[in-house]
């Protein structure tokens, strides 16, 4: 039996059976393999997650909130290809690019998952042990000739492999937040729902990555060979060209040395603006949460459109000085699927993020008489 | 460590042997047992190709998560609106029952029940047909119900016919920010808004029944959206007893609609209302208003937005009853003050907002007026601009006519 399995593994080139050296990422130009291992991006070796050759981890200044999941993000491009820098939009990536995001939690007792700060960089640096984490899913964005494909892979119970689940998945997890615990439905999006965020233009419906933009990536990362600026590193490994000396930089939402406005706008940018932009799926609401939006379009004294339960019986999106009267904070704090924002990607409220937006609104002058 | 390694491979091998994608041990148990079809339906929606007809078999199919379709040219066809039921009772995730982001889409002969948010949303698409679909919250009117029943938005060439919408906490049958729309032969009941046309250009709304809603048929224009609406014909509808207490969410535009409203025109232009039977709507059979009488003010003015209802033509309708028990203390007091305890509001109630900037010789130009050419029906001016202090019981000089509006034509639709 063991012999047969080994043979099986060898035939399929499975990561969990092999060591790092004979694994390199594979760009599947057309077909969608059933297993994550078939992409060869990461593999499990002696109880640790290892990234394959030239698979580069990255982090964002301010990330999307996803039910307190930690995220391991990677980028890989075929040999000899490179992305073109863009100041505002997602970099222009070559065909063959594979971007991955693995959602995981530190394990608590009794099968719970822990609410804790994301320490993915430190884990990678010290050896990413699987012992104390639970891998939930790995989402791939694959740049093919026909455009980007979004593929959600869900990890199995013994954490040896992730399987393609184009129709998504739903898992009941228990979050241990120290003093409290809470059951929640962790939702893996289906392929269409991937587009719900990643098709930031609702007319062209083309999907693309959201995180790998200059302003989100412009920060340092503690790589295996030392700390470096991510844009510099990408350039050094040949993943990015035409990088200017100074690039835009979003605030880190938790960085209290940045202004409240910078932090709040960075938070709204990454959490909301993929839909709430002038051509996005939420342009039906007229609410624009991109970094350059202002006044009524940004929600100030703005009447809600088609908000339904989402109003929380409040009259305007933002009432200056009054977060408790603002629809924006109501929807961010809600966990009712009919009312909450974002509509997808979370079942829990991001208490700390809501507090940031509340503080931001509380600081505003004026009223909506 | 080596052992763990092999166990992993064994599990994987088993998975591969069975070739399953849905066999993962950590898939949550579904409380209400999904039908075989329910388990496959989202995959079918993902794999559909243009020209495909996906048949929804008779039976109740339960879903915990919202469904979505983004492939053009697909038809979803059930066995009848009381036969093929997509039930979202106990839905855990997703802001709607079915979300469609595709063109050349047809959905017919099925029901969508008890979704946590909107029942059917179509966001951006051309050539949309929604036929004989029932959207319903089966517990009846409730603020906790989802907002919209049938909800195409930013769509073009939209046909909605033969549908039934019940219990939406906003609008049962809604079309927003769209162009070229026909809404006919539908039935809307026990919604806050029965049928609502919002920020839409060229809509024909006819042969519908709107009954027992808070407001029967609404034509609205909201600020700060992708397009301003205009040109709607509402004709040959039955708009009766829309007296259900408003159960909308405060802050939504429809939450300000008084119970007992037959037709409400809010800040929209070029509306022709004719040939309808409008009766027993206790606040008023027709209300013409501006968002200025709700929450729109100088603090949220949007440049270029026209908040005034203009070129409204009402003729040849059959009115009976209504206006006798208006909703809310202010309207009740106003009614008593103007018409006495046993009196009733006239068939048309206007809040009095008009764009004085457009006045010529101290009055609105003829083509922008409200014209009420409907037998002995009369119109009241509530004096919103004057703080409702000097209402006028019967506005004189409204017996005029306006050019008739052209019929909406959708290619391929008779």
Interface residues (C-beta under 8 A of the other chain):
Chain A: X2 X5 X6 X8 X9 X14 X16 X17 X34 X35 X44 X46 X47 X154 X156 X157 X158 X159 X160 X161 X163 X164 X165 X166 X167 X168 X169 X170 X171 X172 X185 X187 X190 X191 X192 X193 X195 X196 X199 X202 X203 X205 X281 X283 X284 X286 X296 X297 X300 X301 X302 X303 X304 X305 X306 X307 X308 X309 X310 X311 X312 X313 X314 X315 X316 X327 X336 X337 X338 X339 X340 X343 X344 X347 X366 X367 X368 X369
Chain B: X1 X4 X5 X6 X7 X8 X9 X10 X11 X12 X13 X15 X16 X21 X22 X24 X25 X26 X27 X28 X42 X43 X45 X46 X64 X65 X68 X69 X70 X91 X92 X93 X94 X95 X99 X101 X116 X117 X118 X123 X124 X143 X144 X146 X147 X148 X151 X153 X154 X169 X170 X174 X176 X177 X222 X223 X224 X225 X226 X249 X250 X251 X252 X253 X255 X291 X295 X296 X297 X299 X300 X301 X302
